């Protein structure tokens, strides 16, 4: 069934969902929304990728729209001001390009290139204005997107975002070493690492500029809010594992919940797929409970003051977008060319990456 009455791209990309990946509860109980700024968002992010030289012009022309990166963000941060959504979408597109560079550095055994990039990203995160014209487009593009994200909320939010992304960079380094050495993490090790490589707390942080205000620590750390946030991200990460398992087996990956289950729990492929799916479905059910608790918590913040009313509304907006993440992630995995492995000439090499030269500087 199509996710929208009308396709969100120039061609009809909503495709039937394979039975093994179908989640009727998402299709029935998590109606998909799309930010009204989406058409402009797609156009401007495509132009940004070209301007920052993050993808070759021919790759942008052929693949950018079909990868649906802007669709993913436009289905998530509903209600965000247009400039906030644009900054998030550009940052998200950068994140996917970075992920591809990381993958190619592993595949082509480029540890020196990776270590250099890792160091430069740490530096750019702390002083983005000093890296806007860096010779590596990936560093310059990162600095540009981070500087824009830093412009919306107070410095306390910026410091938290930076702290969270420093941890993501280090997790990518851990993944680099695991893959080069052929180390498959145990299930528990994998789940802890995945929360960082999937950037759970980054996407959660970005709910706040979308809602127009930084949430106090007491609100962010409240069990009712934090559990709903974690479950929305766990769903996305585990469903991604379910959908990308064929791609990652083809690419000789070691980081996938299914691969950890096969390696350390003695499951065969069919059993591992069933177990990942069970966890995904359990995550959805748990979120529906957490969502109700979160909404009660939001109501309790409305204490009769203007501040209380604003805080309650912001928490409700964040919870609503946590819900939107489920449908946006679900449909993204069936519309994006990123997961259409069977259509690639080489199942281990995505056609949208610059495979020959990425990371050589």
For each residue, the residues with C-beta under 8 A, 3 or more apart:
1: 14 16 17 27
2: 5 7 12 14
3: 8 14 32 327 331 335
4: 7 8 14 32 34
5: 2
6:
7: 2 4 10 11 12 13 14
8: 3 4 13 34 38 68 71 74 335
9: 13 42 65 66 68 71 335
10: 7 65
11: 7 66
12: 2 7
13: 7 8 9 66 68 335
14: 1 2 3 4 7 331 334 335
15: 334 335
16: 1
17: 1 21 22 23 27 334
18: 21 22
19: 22
20: 273 277
21: 17 18 242 243 333 334
22: 17 18 19 27
23: 17 26 27 239 280 281 284 330
24: 27 28
25: 28 29 30 281 284
26: 23 29 30 284 326 327 330
27: 1 17 22 23 24 30 330
28: 24 25
29: 25 26 288
30: 25 26 27 323 324 326 327 330
31: 327
32: 3 4 75 324 327 328 331
33: 75 78 324 327
34: 4 8 38 71 74 75
35: 38 41 74 75 77 78 79 80 85
36:
37: 40 41 74 82 85 86
38: 8 34 35 41 42 70 71 74
39: 42 43
40: 37 43 44 82
41: 35 37 38 44 45 70 73 74 82 85 86 89
42: 9 38 39 45 46 65 70 71 74
43: 39 40 46 47
44: 40 41 47 48 86 90
45: 41 42 48 49 64 69 70 86 89 90 93
46: 42 43 49 50 60 64 65
47: 43 44 50 51
48: 44 45 51 52 54 90 93
49: 45 46 52 54 55 60 64 93 97
50: 46 47 53 55 57 60
51: 47 48
52: 48 49 94 137 140 141 144
53: 50 137 141
54: 48 49 93 94 97 137 138 141
55: 49 50 59 60 63 64 97 352 354
56: 59 60 354
57: 50 60 61
58: 61 62
59: 55 56 62 63 64 352 353 354
60: 46 49 50 55 56 57 63 64
61: 57 58 64
62: 58 59 66 352
63: 55 59 60 66 67 337 351 352
64: 45 46 49 55 59 60 61 67 69
65: 9 10 42 46 68
66: 9 11 13 62 63 336 337
67: 63 64 96 336 337 338 352
68: 8 9 13 65 71 72 332 335 336 337 338
69: 45 64 72 73 89 92 93 96 336
70: 38 41 42 45 73 74 89 93
71: 8 9 34 38 42 68 74 75 328 331 332 335 336
72: 68 69 75 76 92 328 329 332 336
73: 41 69 70 76 77 85 88 89 92 328
74: 8 34 35 37 38 41 42 70 71 77 85 89
75: 32 33 34 35 71 72 78 324 327 328 331 332
76: 72 73 203 321 324 325 328
77: 35 73 74 80 84 85 88 206 207 210 321 324
78: 33 35 75 320 321 324
79: 35 210 211 317 320 321
80: 35 77 84 85 88 209 210 211
81: 84 85 210 212
82: 37 40 41 85 86
83: 86 87
84: 77 80 81 87 88 152 209 210
85: 35 37 41 73 74 77 80 81 82 88 89 210
86: 37 41 44 45 82 83 89 90
87: 83 84 90 91 145 148 149 151 152
88: 73 77 80 84 85 91 92 149 206 209 210
89: 41 45 69 70 73 74 85 86 92 93
90: 44 45 48 86 87 93 94 141 144 145 148
91: 87 88 94 95 145 146 148 149
92: 69 72 73 88 89 95 96
93: 45 48 49 54 69 70 89 90 96 97
94: 52 54 90 91 97 98 138 141 142 145
95: 91 92 98 99 199
96: 67 69 92 93 99 100 338
97: 49 54 55 93 94 100 101 138 141
98: 94 95 101 102 121 138 142
99: 95 96 102 103
100: 96 97 103 104 350 352 353 358
101: 97 98 104 105 117 138 358 359
102: 98 99 105 106 114 172 175 176
103: 99 100 106 107 251 353
104: 100 101 107 108 110 353 355 358 359
105: 101 102 108 110 111 113 114 117 176 358 359
106: 102 103 109 110 114 176 179 180
107: 103 104 251 348
108: 104 105 359
109: 106 180
110: 104 105 106 113 114 359 360
111: 105 114 115 176 180
112: 115 116
113: 105 110 116 117 359 360 361
114: 102 105 106 110 111 117 118 173 176 359
115: 111 112 118 119
116: 112 113 119 120
117: 101 105 113 114 120 121 136 138 139 359
118: 114 115 121 122 169 172 173
119: 115 116 122 123
120: 116 117 123 124 131 134 136 139
121: 98 117 118 124 125 139 142 169
122: 118 119 125 126 166 169
123: 119 120 126 127 130 131
124: 120 121 127 128 130 131 134 139 142 143 146
125: 121 122 128 142 146 162 165 166 169
126: 122 123 162
127: 123 124 130 131
128: 124 125 131 132 142 143 144 146 147 150
129: 132 143 147
130: 123 124 127 143
131: 120 123 124 127 128 134 139 140 142 143
132: 128 129 140 143 144 147
133: 140
134: 120 124 131 139 140 143
135: 139 140 361
136: 117 120 139 140 361
137: 52 53 54 140 141
138: 54 94 97 98 101 117 141 142
139: 117 120 121 124 131 134 135 136 142 143
140: 52 131 132 133 134 135 136 137 143 144
141: 52 53 54 90 94 97 137 138 144 145
142: 94 98 121 124 125 128 131 138 139 145 146
143: 124 128 129 130 131 132 134 139 140 146 147
144: 52 90 128 132 140 141 147 148
145: 87 90 91 94 141 142 148 149
146: 91 124 125 128 142 143 149 150
147: 128 129 132 143 144 150 151
148: 87 90 91 144 145 151
149: 87 88 91 145 146 152 158 161 206 209
150: 128 146 147 158 161
151: 87 147 148
152: 84 87 149 157 209
153: 156 157 158 208 209 213 214
154: 157 158 214
155: 158 159
156: 153 159 160 214
157: 152 153 154 160 161 205 208 209 214
158: 149 150 153 154 155 161 162
159: 155 156 162 163
160: 156 157 163 164 205
161: 149 150 157 158 164 165 202 205
162: 125 126 158 159 165 166
163: 159 160 166 167
164: 160 161 167 168 199 201 202 205
165: 125 161 162 168 169 199 202
166: 122 125 162 163 169 170
167: 163 164 170 171 196
168: 164 165 171 172 196 197 199 202
169: 118 121 122 125 165 166 172 173
170: 166 167 173 174 196
171: 167 168 174 175 193 196 197
172: 102 118 168 169 175 176 197
173: 114 118 169 170 176 177
174: 170 171 177 178 193
175: 102 171 172 178 179 193 197 255
176: 102 105 106 111 114 172 173 179 180
177: 173 174 180 181 183
178: 174 175 181 182 183 184 185 254 255
179: 106 175 176 182 183 253 254 255
180: 106 109 111 176 177
181: 177 178
182: 178 179 254
183: 177 178 179 254
184: 178 254 259 260 263 264
185: 178 189 190 193 254 255 260
186: 189 190 260 264
187: 190 191 257 260 261 264 265
188: 191 192
189: 185 186 192 193 260
190: 185 186 187 193 194 255 256 257 260
191: 187 188 194 195 257
192: 188 189 195 196
193: 171 174 175 185 189 190 196 197 255
194: 190 191 197 198 237 241 255 257
195: 191 192 198 200 201 233 234 237
196: 167 168 170 171 192 193 199 200
197: 168 171 172 175 193 194 255
198: 194 195 233 236 237 240
199: 95 164 165 168 196 202 203
200: 195 196 203 204 229 230 233 234 237
201: 164 195 204 205
202: 161 164 165 168 199 205 206
203: 76 199 200 206 207 233 325
204: 200 201 207 229 232 233
205: 157 160 161 164 201 202 208
206: 77 88 149 202 203 209 210
207: 77 203 204 210 211 229 317 318 321 322
208: 153 157 205 211 213 214 215 314 318
209: 80 84 88 149 152 153 157 206 212
210: 77 79 80 81 84 85 88 206 207 317 318 321
211: 79 80 207 208 215 313 314 317 318 321
212: 81 209 314
213: 153 208 310 311 314
214: 153 154 156 157 208
215: 208 211 219 220 225 311 314 315 318
216: 219 220 311
217: 220 221
218: 221 222
219: 215 216 222 225 301 311 315
220: 215 216 217 225 226
221: 217 218 225 226
222: 218 219 225 226 297
223: 226 227
224: 227 228 290 293 294 296 297
225: 215 219 220 221 222 228 229 294 297 315 318 319
226: 220 221 222 223 229 230
227: 223 224 230 231 290 293 294
228: 224 225 231 232 287 290 291 293 294 319 322
229: 200 204 207 225 226 232 233 318 322
230: 200 226 227 233 234
231: 227 228 234 235 283 286 287 290 322
232: 204 228 229 235 236 287 322 323 325 326
233: 195 198 200 203 204 229 230 236 237 325
234: 195 200 230 231 237 238 283
235: 231 232 238 239 280 283 284 287 325 326 329
236: 198 232 233 239 240 325 326 329
237: 194 195 198 200 233 234 240 241
238: 234 235 241 242 257 276 279 280 283
239: 23 235 236 242 243 280 329 330 333
240: 198 236 237 243 244 329 333
241: 194 237 238 244 245 256 257 258 276
242: 21 238 239 245 258 273 276 277 280
243: 21 239 240 333 339
244: 240 241 247 248 256 339
245: 241 242 248 249 256 258 259 272 273 276
246: 249 250 341 347
247: 244 250 251 253 339 341 347
248: 244 245 251 253 255 256 259
249: 245 246 252 253 256 259
250: 246 247 341 347 348
251: 103 107 247 248 347 348
252: 249 348
253: 179 247 248 249 256 259
254: 178 179 182 183 184 185 259
255: 175 178 179 185 190 193 194 197 248 259
256: 190 241 244 245 248 249 253 259 260
257: 187 190 191 194 238 241 260 261 272 276 279
258: 241 242 245 261 262 269 272 273 275 276
259: 184 245 248 249 253 254 255 256 262 263 272
260: 184 185 186 187 189 190 256 257 263 264 265
261: 187 257 258 264 265 267 271 272 275 276
262: 258 259 265 266 267 268 269 272
263: 184 259 260
264: 184 186 187 260 261
265: 187 260 261 262 272 275
266: 262
267: 261 262 271 272 275
268: 262 271 272
269: 258 262 272 273
270: 273 274
271: 261 267 268 274 275
272: 245 257 258 259 261 262 265 267 268 269 275 276
273: 20 242 245 258 269 270 276 277
274: 270 271 277 278
275: 258 261 265 267 271 272 278 279
276: 238 241 242 245 257 258 261 272 273 279 280
277: 20 242 273 274 280 281
278: 274 275 281 282
279: 238 257 275 276 282 283
280: 23 235 238 239 242 276 277 283 284
281: 23 25 277 278 284 285
282: 278 279 285 286
283: 231 234 235 238 279 280 286 287
284: 23 25 26 235 280 281 287 288 326
285: 281 282 288 289
286: 231 282 283 289 290
287: 228 231 232 235 283 284 290 291 322 323 326
288: 29 284 285 291 292
289: 285 286 292 293
290: 224 227 228 231 286 287 293 294
291: 228 287 288 294 295 319 322 323
292: 288 289 295 296
293: 224 227 228 289 290 296 297
294: 224 225 227 228 290 291 297 298 315 319 322
295: 291 292 298 299 316 319
296: 224 292 293 299 300
297: 222 224 225 293 294 300 301 315
298: 294 295 301 302 312 315 316 319
299: 295 296 302 312
300: 296 297 303
301: 219 297 298 308 311 312 315
302: 298 299 308 309 311 312
303: 300 308
304: 308
305: 308 309
306: 309 310
307: 310 311
308: 301 302 303 304 305 311 312
309: 302 305 306 312 313
310: 213 306 307 313 314
311: 213 215 216 219 301 302 307 308 314 315
312: 298 299 301 302 308 309 315 316
313: 211 309 310 316 317
314: 208 211 212 213 215 310 311 317 318
315: 215 219 225 294 297 298 301 311 312 318 319
316: 295 298 312 313 319 320
317: 79 207 210 211 313 314 320 321
318: 207 208 210 211 215 225 229 314 315 321 322
319: 225 228 291 294 295 298 315 316 322 323
320: 78 79 316 317 323 324
321: 76 77 78 79 207 210 211 317 318 324 325
322: 207 228 229 231 232 287 291 294 318 319 325
323: 30 232 287 291 319 320 326 327
324: 30 32 33 75 76 77 78 320 321 327 328
325: 76 203 232 233 235 236 321 322 328 329
326: 26 30 232 235 236 284 287 323 329 330
327: 3 26 30 31 32 33 75 323 324 330 331
328: 32 71 72 73 75 76 324 325 331 332
329: 72 235 236 239 240 325 326 332 333
330: 23 26 27 30 239 326 327 333 334
331: 3 14 32 71 75 327 328 334 335
332: 68 71 72 75 328 329 335 336
333: 21 239 240 243 329 330 336 339
334: 14 15 17 21 330 331 339
335: 3 8 9 13 14 15 68 71 331 332
336: 66 67 68 69 71 72 332 333 339 340
337: 63 66 67 68 340 343 352
338: 67 68 96 350 352
339: 243 244 247 333 334 336
340: 336 337 343 344
341: 246 247 250 344 347
342: 347
343: 337 340
344: 340 341 347 349 350 351
345: 349 351
346: 349
347: 246 247 250 251 341 342 344
348: 107 250 251 252
349: 344 345 346 353 355
350: 100 338 344 353
351: 63 344 345
352: 55 59 62 63 67 100 337 338
353: 59 100 103 104 349 350 358
354: 55 56 59 357 358
355: 104 349 358
356:
357: 354 360
358: 100 101 104 105 353 354 355
359: 101 104 105 108 110 113 114 117
360: 110 113 357
361: 113 135 136
